[in-house]
């Protein structure tokens, strides 16, 4: 099982920025599907952003140009730069790696945006 460790969460004021990082314990392949998800308290888990197996990036409709997903195959990391954060972005954020035959999740990290 691949261990995914998330970092970079915390408390920020509305309009501020955070950079979430997900470090994998094993090498990430360029064909792996990499993604960040979020789950507000009492609500379902939604996709924030995905890097597909072909390298395309797809963002949730609520992102609206505020977030940027990136990967570093040399460092085995997947980062999510979040700018212009809003109170409705408050949620536990999860990293996910889908290798096709295996799916791994991080433990989750809290992002709280105050108004």
Backbone as ProteinMPNN parsed JSONL, in Angstrom:
{"seq_chain_A": "XXXXXXXXXXXXXXXXXXXXXXXXXXXXXXXXXXXXXXXXXXXXXXXXXXXXXXXXXXXXXXXXXXXXXXXXXXXXXXXXXXXXXXXXXXXXXXXXXXXXXXXXXXXXXXXXXXX", "coords_chain_A": {"N_chain_A": [[0.842, -1.197, 0.0], [0.554, 2.182, -0.871], [1.753, 4.899, 0.918], [0.348, 8.003, 1.612], [1.037, 11.251, 2.409], [-0.285, 14.157, 3.552], [0.161, 17.71, 3.637], [0.302, 21.191, 4.661], [-2.163, 22.324, 5.152], [-4.56, 24.302, 7.104], [-5.555, 27.289, 8.888], [-6.923, 30.109, 7.345], [-7.578, 33.458, 6.269], [-10.421, 34.699, 4.425], [-9.856, 35.152, 0.977], [-7.201, 34.623, 1.145], [-4.318, 32.394, 0.684], [-3.348, 28.95, 0.298], [-1.101, 26.207, 0.117], [-1.387, 22.965, -0.613], [0.273, 19.885, -0.119], [1.061, 16.625, -1.236], [2.741, 13.813, -0.43], [4.069, 10.892, -1.727], [4.883, 7.546, -0.771], [6.023, 5.842, -2.536], [7.307, 5.673, -5.924], [5.66, 7.843, -8.257], [3.837, 7.236, -11.159], [3.774, 8.547, -14.52], [1.434, 7.927, -15.726], [-0.373, 7.537, -13.737], [-3.457, 8.4, -12.178], [-3.974, 11.33, -10.621], [-5.251, 13.109, -7.844], [-7.062, 15.593, -5.949], [-9.424, 15.801, -3.345], [-12.315, 16.985, -1.555], [-14.092, 17.265, 1.543], [-16.613, 18.721, 3.104], [-17.832, 19.183, 6.47], [-20.359, 16.936, 7.266], [-21.165, 16.653, 4.646], [-20.961, 15.34, 1.26], [-18.076, 13.823, -0.294], [-16.199, 15.572, -2.664], [-14.7, 15.992, -5.904], [-11.864, 17.996, -6.328], [-9.705, 18.582, -8.058], [-8.083, 17.012, -10.846], [-5.421, 15.16, -12.303], [-5.208, 13.581, -15.259], [-4.553, 10.279, -16.709], [-3.36, 10.864, -19.087], [-2.224, 13.248, -18.615], [-3.766, 15.537, -18.647], [-5.452, 18.259, -17.032], [-8.152, 18.609, -14.848], [-10.682, 20.506, -13.355], [-12.89, 21.072, -10.569], [-16.128, 22.617, -10.905], [-16.518, 24.644, -9.079], [-14.04, 25.692, -8.619], [-13.139, 27.638, -10.459], [-10.846, 28.892, -11.661], [-9.201, 29.477, -9.505], [-7.528, 27.631, -8.294], [-4.565, 25.577, -8.676], [-3.329, 22.609, -9.885], [-0.558, 20.459, -9.544], [2.195, 18.263, -10.337], [5.111, 16.493, -9.292], [7.174, 14.355, -10.51], [9.717, 13.564, -9.923], [10.006, 14.103, -7.253], [7.897, 12.748, -6.235], [5.429, 13.958, -5.57], [2.257, 15.619, -5.233], [0.756, 18.595, -5.699], [-1.479, 21.178, -4.573], [-2.228, 24.304, -5.292], [-3.93, 26.843, -3.793], [-5.704, 29.705, -4.245], [-7.235, 32.889, -3.436], [-9.123, 32.048, -1.465], [-12.265, 30.978, -0.111], [-14.858, 31.099, 2.426], [-16.557, 28.918, 1.962], [-14.861, 27.016, 1.003], [-13.932, 25.634, 3.101], [-13.046, 22.572, 4.462], [-12.213, 19.06, 4.896], [-9.434, 17.982, 3.177], [-8.394, 15.631, 0.766], [-5.844, 13.601, -0.613], [-5.383, 11.614, -3.54], [-4.35, 8.707, -5.287], [-4.597, 6.932, -8.189], [-3.742, 4.023, -9.577], [-4.804, 2.377, -11.391], [-4.872, -0.414, -10.923], [-4.783, -0.169, -8.277], [-5.909, 1.881, -5.608], [-5.183, 4.623, -3.655], [-5.513, 6.547, -0.662], [-4.904, 9.591, 1.095], [-4.651, 10.622, 4.574], [-6.118, 12.819, 5.052], [-6.506, 16.373, 5.411], [-7.127, 19.331, 7.212], [-8.647, 22.258, 5.983], [-9.419, 25.487, 6.73], [-11.322, 28.316, 6.217], [-11.737, 31.526, 7.193], [-14.218, 34.089, 7.518]], "CA_chain_A": [[0.0, 0.0, 0.0], [1.302, 3.432, -0.933], [1.431, 5.871, 1.969], [0.233, 9.378, 1.137], [1.079, 12.168, 3.545], [-0.681, 15.512, 3.151], [0.63, 18.807, 4.478], [0.029, 22.524, 4.142], [-3.479, 22.84, 5.515], [-4.581, 25.212, 8.238], [-6.553, 28.357, 8.96], [-6.576, 31.283, 6.557], [-8.686, 34.381, 6.065], [-10.974, 34.755, 3.078], [-8.97, 35.858, 0.063], [-5.841, 34.148, 1.32], [-3.841, 31.251, -0.107], [-2.696, 27.814, 0.926], [-0.575, 25.216, -0.82], [-1.423, 21.606, -0.087], [1.219, 18.977, -0.75], [0.835, 15.208, -0.965], [3.966, 13.07, -0.692], [3.856, 9.449, -1.842], [5.998, 6.734, -0.264], [6.59, 5.113, -3.667], [7.311, 6.504, -7.134], [4.431, 8.115, -8.999], [3.983, 7.063, -12.604], [3.131, 9.617, -15.287], [0.101, 7.471, -16.131], [-1.258, 7.48, -12.572], [-4.449, 9.459, -12.067], [-3.703, 12.012, -9.352], [-6.366, 14.018, -7.581], [-7.404, 16.107, -4.628], [-10.852, 15.816, -3.078], [-12.609, 17.653, -0.302], [-15.333, 16.862, 2.177], [-17.063, 19.569, 4.204], [-18.5, 18.456, 7.542], [-21.738, 16.57, 7.011], [-21.476, 16.638, 3.225], [-20.281, 14.305, 0.496], [-16.728, 14.131, -0.786], [-16.222, 16.013, -4.05], [-13.413, 16.152, -6.574], [-11.383, 19.37, -6.5], [-8.894, 18.645, -9.267], [-7.545, 15.718, -11.296], [-4.502, 15.009, -13.436], [-5.572, 12.301, -15.866], [-3.447, 9.414, -17.126], [-2.716, 11.495, -20.234], [-1.615, 14.496, -18.18], [-4.701, 16.658, -18.666], [-5.92, 18.7, -15.708], [-9.577, 18.916, -14.794], [-11.016, 21.133, -12.075], [-14.294, 21.184, -10.238], [-16.727, 23.868, -11.371], [-16.418, 25.669, -8.034], [-12.668, 26.21, -8.562], [-13.226, 28.909, -11.199], [-9.555, 29.509, -11.916], [-8.507, 29.864, -8.283], [-6.604, 26.584, -7.835], [-3.682, 24.975, -9.667], [-2.835, 21.283, -9.518], [0.713, 20.145, -10.186], [2.858, 17.052, -9.87], [6.557, 16.443, -9.468], [7.463, 12.924, -10.53], [11.031, 13.348, -9.312], [9.831, 14.167, -5.797], [6.716, 11.953, -5.881], [4.48, 14.826, -4.879], [1.131, 16.219, -5.948], [0.459, 19.816, -4.954], [-2.653, 21.961, -4.941], [-2.116, 25.712, -4.909], [-5.276, 27.4, -3.671], [-5.702, 31.157, -4.083], [-8.544, 33.525, -3.279], [-9.96, 31.095, -0.749], [-13.553, 31.449, 0.384], [-15.331, 30.289, 3.568], [-17.155, 27.676, 1.484], [-13.788, 26.064, 0.705], [-13.614, 24.932, 4.337], [-13.299, 21.132, 4.332], [-11.06, 18.173, 4.957], [-8.957, 17.724, 1.825], [-7.755, 14.321, 0.644], [-5.062, 13.273, -1.804], [-5.72, 10.289, -4.069], [-3.586, 8.223, -6.437], [-5.233, 5.768, -8.808], [-2.802, 3.404, -10.499], [-5.56, 1.462, -12.229], [-5.065, -1.66, -10.192], [-4.762, 0.153, -6.853], [-6.296, 3.243, -5.291], [-4.709, 4.972, -2.321], [-5.981, 7.825, -0.129], [-4.234, 10.156, 2.242], [-5.455, 10.62, 5.79], [-6.93, 14.029, 5.052], [-5.961, 17.538, 6.096], [-8.166, 20.347, 7.355], [-8.509, 23.625, 5.482], [-10.476, 26.317, 7.283], [-11.267, 29.68, 5.712], [-12.582, 32.397, 8.004], [-14.77, 35.231, 6.769]], "C_chain_A": [[0.876, 1.246, 0.0], [0.832, 4.345, 0.196], [1.424, 7.273, 1.368], [0.153, 10.291, 2.347], [0.8, 13.579, 3.046], [-0.141, 16.535, 4.142], [0.2, 20.128, 3.863], [-1.338, 23.092, 4.486], [-3.4, 23.805, 6.679], [-5.703, 26.208, 8.135], [-6.064, 29.57, 8.187], [-7.801, 32.17, 6.434], [-9.175, 34.329, 4.626], [-10.093, 35.64, 2.198], [-7.526, 35.409, 0.134], [-5.528, 32.917, 0.485], [-3.268, 30.17, 0.788], [-2.168, 26.91, -0.184], [-0.568, 23.866, -0.124], [-0.419, 20.746, -0.85], [0.919, 17.545, -0.312], [2.101, 14.456, -1.377], [3.682, 11.577, -0.662], [5.101, 8.689, -1.4], [6.674, 5.905, -1.364], [6.529, 5.995, -4.917], [5.932, 6.633, -7.772], [4.723, 7.953, -10.477], [3.273, 8.191, -13.333], [1.75, 9.203, -15.772], [-0.861, 7.322, -14.948], [-2.247, 8.642, -12.625], [-4.301, 10.054, -10.662], [-4.811, 13.019, -9.08], [-6.396, 14.479, -6.129], [-8.925, 16.152, -4.538], [-11.074, 16.581, -1.787], [-13.968, 17.23, 0.217], [-15.663, 17.805, 3.33], [-17.792, 18.725, 5.25], [-19.958, 18.195, 7.196], [-22.132, 16.497, 5.547], [-20.67, 15.556, 2.517], [-18.898, 14.778, 0.06], [-16.805, 14.451, -2.27], [-14.8, 16.112, -4.605], [-13.077, 17.634, -6.699], [-10.641, 19.493, -7.828], [-8.285, 17.284, -9.56], [-6.496, 15.939, -12.378], [-4.779, 13.622, -14.001], [-4.333, 11.505, -16.261], [-2.721, 9.967, -18.345], [-2.112, 12.856, -19.891], [-2.523, 15.712, -18.232], [-5.158, 16.995, -17.245], [-7.39, 19.109, -15.795], [-9.9, 19.431, -13.405], [-12.523, 21.121, -11.838], [-14.833, 22.548, -10.623], [-16.551, 24.987, -10.354], [-15.018, 26.286, -7.962], [-12.571, 27.556, -9.273], [-11.893, 29.639, -11.297], [-8.743, 29.843, -10.677], [-7.411, 28.879, -7.871], [-5.759, 26.082, -9.004], [-3.131, 23.664, -9.118], [-1.536, 21.016, -10.262], [1.289, 18.863, -9.608], [4.35, 17.17, -10.118], [6.949, 14.976, -9.366], [8.828, 12.608, -9.911], [10.933, 13.315, -7.784], [8.661, 13.316, -5.31], [5.701, 12.761, -5.081], [3.394, 15.322, -5.822], [0.682, 17.42, -5.125], [-0.798, 20.499, -5.48], [-2.473, 23.371, -4.393], [-3.505, 26.317, -4.919], [-5.176, 28.892, -3.357], [-7.131, 31.673, -3.94], [-9.541, 32.587, -2.583], [-11.198, 31.761, -0.169], [-13.987, 30.584, 1.57], [-15.93, 28.952, 3.13], [-16.128, 26.649, 1.038], [-13.373, 25.278, 1.955], [-14.02, 23.464, 4.237], [-12.039, 20.358, 4.692], [-10.692, 17.823, 3.516], [-8.147, 16.428, 1.792], [-7.006, 14.196, -0.682], [-5.41, 11.851, -2.233], [-4.822, 9.957, -5.251], [-4.237, 6.932, -6.921], [-4.29, 5.216, -9.865], [-3.492, 2.439, -11.458], [-5.885, 0.179, -11.505], [-5.063, -1.423, -8.682], [-5.143, 1.615, -6.661], [-5.886, 3.527, -3.846], [-5.187, 6.372, -1.937], [-5.04, 8.288, 0.988], [-5.182, 10.204, 3.423], [-6.365, 11.842, 5.889], [-6.287, 15.148, 5.856], [-7.01, 18.647, 6.084], [-7.733, 21.675, 6.734], [-9.706, 24.406, 6.014], [-10.281, 27.748, 6.822], [-12.254, 30.522, 6.51], [-13.038, 33.6, 7.198], [-14.347, 36.553, 7.396]], "O_chain_A": [[1.824, 1.348, 0.778], [-0.37, 4.53, 0.391], [2.376, 7.678, 0.701], [-0.708, 10.116, 3.209], [1.543, 14.125, 2.23], [-0.005, 16.256, 5.333], [-0.211, 20.187, 2.704], [-1.634, 24.236, 4.14], [-2.316, 24.097, 7.185], [-6.672, 26.012, 7.402], [-4.925, 30.007, 8.355], [-8.932, 31.688, 6.49], [-8.429, 33.959, 3.719], [-9.65, 36.714, 2.604], [-6.715, 35.772, -0.719], [-6.348, 32.455, -0.308], [-2.772, 30.437, 1.883], [-2.724, 26.861, -1.282], [0.17, 23.655, 0.838], [-0.279, 20.864, -2.068], [0.569, 17.295, 0.841], [2.48, 14.469, -2.548], [3.125, 11.059, 0.306], [6.228, 9.132, -1.626], [7.749, 5.342, -1.16], [5.77, 6.964, -4.952], [5.151, 5.682, -7.821], [5.72, 8.462, -10.988], [2.288, 8.735, -12.835], [0.968, 10.057, -16.19], [-2.037, 7.014, -15.143], [-1.903, 9.738, -13.068], [-4.481, 9.367, -9.657], [-5.26, 13.709, -9.995], [-5.84, 13.848, -5.229], [-9.618, 16.487, -5.499], [-10.139, 16.8, -1.016], [-14.871, 16.885, -0.547], [-15.071, 17.708, 4.406], [-18.312, 17.657, 4.928], [-20.703, 19.121, 6.874], [-23.306, 16.302, 5.231], [-19.796, 14.933, 3.118], [-18.602, 15.973, 0.049], [-17.398, 13.701, -3.045], [-13.835, 16.293, -3.862], [-13.912, 18.432, -7.126], [-10.914, 20.393, -8.622], [-8.005, 16.504, -8.65], [-6.655, 16.79, -13.253], [-4.607, 12.615, -13.315], [-3.208, 11.995, -16.16], [-1.583, 9.579, -18.612], [-1.558, 13.535, -20.756], [-2.092, 16.815, -17.895], [-5.237, 16.125, -16.377], [-7.803, 19.848, -16.689], [-9.455, 18.872, -12.403], [-13.319, 21.155, -12.776], [-14.088, 23.526, -10.664], [-16.447, 26.155, -10.73], [-14.836, 27.308, -7.301], [-11.986, 28.502, -8.745], [-11.81, 30.842, -11.051], [-7.677, 30.448, -10.798], [-6.47, 29.257, -7.173], [-6.172, 26.147, -10.162], [-2.547, 23.619, -8.035], [-1.419, 21.304, -11.453], [0.909, 18.436, -8.518], [4.791, 17.861, -11.037], [7.043, 14.423, -8.27], [9.052, 11.496, -9.432], [11.676, 12.598, -7.115], [8.455, 13.179, -4.104], [5.186, 12.309, -4.058], [3.588, 15.429, -7.033], [0.271, 17.267, -3.975], [-1.131, 20.41, -6.661], [-2.555, 23.598, -3.186], [-4.183, 26.303, -5.947], [-4.63, 29.285, -2.326], [-8.097, 30.988, -4.277], [-10.653, 32.371, -3.065], [-11.185, 32.932, 0.21], [-13.527, 29.449, 1.703], [-15.821, 27.961, 3.851], [-16.492, 25.515, 0.724], [-12.556, 24.361, 1.87], [-15.177, 23.144, 3.964], [-10.947, 20.92, 4.78], [-11.549, 17.415, 2.733], [-7.328, 16.166, 2.673], [-7.484, 14.633, -1.728], [-5.694, 10.992, -1.398], [-4.562, 10.802, -6.107], [-4.403, 5.975, -6.165], [-4.06, 5.837, -10.903], [-2.831, 1.763, -12.246], [-7.035, -0.261, -11.478], [-5.306, -2.343, -7.901], [-4.753, 2.479, -7.446], [-6.206, 2.763, -2.936], [-5.256, 7.268, -2.778], [-4.465, 7.48, 1.717], [-6.362, 9.873, 3.304], [-7.273, 11.884, 6.72], [-5.611, 14.903, 6.854], [-7.688, 18.871, 5.081], [-6.612, 22.143, 6.935], [-10.857, 24.037, 5.78], [-9.213, 28.33, 7.009], [-13.457, 30.26, 6.503], [-12.331, 34.071, 6.306], [-14.717, 37.618, 6.901]]}, "name": "protein", "num_of_chains": 1, "seq": "XXXXXXXXXXXXXXXXXXXXXXXXXXXXXXXXXXXXXXXXXXXXXXXXXXXXXXXXXXXXXXXXXXXXXXXXXXXXXXXXXXXXXXXXXXXXXXXXXXXXXXXXXXXXXXXXXXX"}
